Amino acid sequence: MTRHGGKILVDQLQLHGVRRVFSVPGESFLAVLDGLIDSEIENIVCRHEGGAAMMAEATGKLTGTPGIAFVTRGPGASNASAGIHIAAQDSTPMILFVGQISRGHKDREAFQEVDYKSFFGSVAKWVAEIDDPARLPEYINRAFHTATSGRPGPVVLSLPEDMLSAASDIASRPPTAVSSAGVSRDQISEIVKRLDGAQRPLIVAGGSIWSIAAAKQLETLAQHLDVPVVTTFRRQDHIDNRSKYFAGDLGVGMNPTLANRLKNADLLLILGARFGDIATAGYTLVDPNNPAKQIIHVFPDPQEHGRVYRADLAITARADDIVSGLLAAKPKQKATPSNWTSSARADYEAWQVPQKTPGDVRMEAIVKWLSDTMSIDTIMTNGAGNYAAWLHRYFCFKSYGTQIAPTSGSMGYGFPAAIAAKIENPDKTVICFAGDGCFQMTLNELSTAKQYGVNVIVIVANNGRYGTIRMHQEKTYPGRVSGTDLANPDFVALARAYGGHGEYVEKTEDFAPAFERARASQLPSVIELRIDPEALATGMTLTQARNLGKKS
């Protein structure tokens, strides 16, 4: 059967189980838009290519299969690059299809021409341009395999306009089955042996290849081994935080007692995480040149082993396979619980006690209310900013797949991610936490949410500034304010203008009823929290940051 390239591409996506793509339309891939008409694939049309790419990335996080985005050439691809960088640093499977100029116009700096291999080469796992419609099945099959094998990540495929409109009788190609490296008995035995010999071990869980089953198995394993579990930055849902074996997260602004515990541990079993600067406070807690502890590193890609830290035992495998293997080995449960584990949990629980911040709207109380009130499958998203520290510190994540946030620290991510999460999980409550600066980077996707009936709830912490940068500014150049104050819109009026629901909260006690009204509205909702500018971080006011800077 002869088909044009756009139809060949769409049919190949369906063979790979794609149910949804995110796009901003462009004339460079009209043939794909035509191919989507008669397919079963839903096309979510976004308002900005950055939003489309972030929605695709969030879908990859949620499903473990590549999220798909289509953008046009030149400016469209440039706008989408933020999503590619997130997928790269977060190890998320994703495929970005980019329209391209016609093949005969290459290397003439034609309208919107970009060399995508050079442009995306340093952030994507693989970048290619498809010059022949007969090779579309081949390239797409390889793209899916590359995006999901080893360490997952983003792939970019460039699609010349005339290639897509050209016809071919090439048959579709079935997907390649992806398999992971096996786990041997010797590897499991060696891990158990080293854990048994350790006095102060820590399990560090992270990475993108995880599941609800793995999270439950990890808790059971920690119980048998009597070892505390910590998670890496924005991977707090890798274990039920209510477990007495969970000891906190190695994130930005981590618990000081946990930082000290990481420093003093004599063995780290790192499961799935890359283990870099955020987890080690800029490599100060674990010195790459002298870790002063054993390191067992389990990671699905051998190229990661030894990149920063020398591992005493490096295992190329999926973390969940190692957890299953350790449980299958039936390690002996310790009869007497260790003080190391119980004290680690006690430190975490002490860190969870809300610390009062200035102003009539207290973020710690609001996050605690959400943590205590929401169902265990409620999905929380956020972008980047000091506001997220309250969520990280005080929200108790109880199930895997409920924390969708960028480990890359990308602003503007939370809202597109929330839209993708709600589309993927229409029966779950999806809440986006955003700062006033963060939200304004992608709030135009309110139009997308309204168009597709996506009733997410956005909680905007409005303190009139870029809070994180202001904190660093006050510490470094106290009192010399430059470029961090914001003139904000009326977020509630804006939500209503888009056809959504809006609420102001100026006192903590007003939040719960405002939230319930937002949820009852069944509309995309924005709850604007009027935050005191002094409330700069969970453990520091603006004045304290300035005084700290003056002392230094």
FENPETA-V961305 format. One line per field, one symbol per residue. ss: DSSP state (H for helix, E for strand, L for the rest). psi: psi as a letter, one per 30 degrees, with the letter a starting at -180 (. if undefined). burial: + if it has 9 or more other C-alpha atoms within 8 Angstrom, else -. A space follows every 10 residues. Layout:
ss->???
psi->???
burial->???
This chain:
ss->LLEEHHHHHH HHHHHLLLLE EEELLLHHHH HHHHHHHLLL LEEEELLLHH HHHHHHHHHH HHHLLLEEEE ELLLHHHHHH HHHHHHHHHH LLLEEEEEEE LLHHHLLLLL LLLLLHHHHH LLLLLEEEEE LLHHHHHHHH HHHHHHHHLL LLLEEEEEEE HHHHHLEELL LLLLLLLLLL LLLLHHHHHH HHHHHHHLLL EEEEELLLLL LHHHHHHHHH HHHHHLLEEE EELLLHHHLL LLLLLEEEEE LLLLLHHHHH HHHHLLEEEE ELLLLLLLLL LLLLLLELLE LLLEEEEEEL LHHHLLLLLL LLEEEELLHH HHHHHHHHLL LLLLLLLLHH HHHHHHHHHH HHLLLLLLLL LLHHHHHHHH HHHLLLLLEE EELLLLHHHH HHHHLLLLLL LLEEELLLLL LLHHHHHHHH HHHHLLLLLE EEEEEHHHHH LLHHHHHHHH HLLLLLEEEE EELLELHHHH HHHHHHLLLL LLLLELLLLL HHHHHHHLLL EEEEELLHHH HHHHHHHHHH HLLLEEEEEE LLLLLLELLE LHHHHHHHHH HL
psi->kklleeeeee eeeefggkfk lkljklffhe eeeeffeglg kkjjklfkee eeeeeeeeee eefglkkkkk lllceeeeef feeeeeeefg hkkkkkkkll lkefgkgghl jgkkjfeeef efflekklkj fkffgeeeee eeeeeefflb jlakkkkkjk efeeflllgk llkllkkkll klkleeeeee eeeeeefkfi lkkjkalfjl leeeeeeeee eeeefhkkkl llkhhfgfkj ffkffkgaki akhlkeeeee eeefkfkkjj jfleibeefg hhgffjkffi fhlkkjjjkf kfffkgeekk kfjkkjlkee eeeeeeeffi kkkkejkkfe eeeeeeeeee ffkkkklllf jjeeeeeeee efellfgkkk llbklfefee eeefkjkfkk gfjjljffhk lfeeeeeeee eeefifflkk kkkkleeeef fgfffeeeee eghjilkkjj jjggljeeee eeeeeeikfi kjgfkkjllj eeeeeeefga kkkkjfkeff eeeeeeeeef fhlkkkjjkj kkffielfgk leeeeeeeee e.
burial->--++++++++ +++++--+-+ ++++++-+++ ++++++--+- +-++++++++ ++++++++++ ++-+++++++ ++++-++-++ ++++++++++ ++++++++++ +++--+---+ -+++-+---+ +-++++++-+ +-+++++-++ +-+++++++- ++++++++++ ++++++++-- ---------+ --+---++-- ++--+--+-+ ++++++++++ ++-++++++- ++++++++++ ++++++++++ +---++++++ ++-++--+++ ++--++++++ +++-++-+++ +++-++++-- +--+++++++ +---+---++ +--+++++++ +++++++--- +--------- ++-++-++-- +--+--++++ ++-+++++++ +-----++++ ++++++++++ +--++-++++ +++++++--+ ++++++++++ ++-----+++ ++++++++++ -+-+++++++ ---+++++++ ++++++++-+ +-+++--+-- +--+------ ++-+++-+++ ++++++++-+ +--++--++- --++++++++ ++-+++++-+ ++--+++++- --
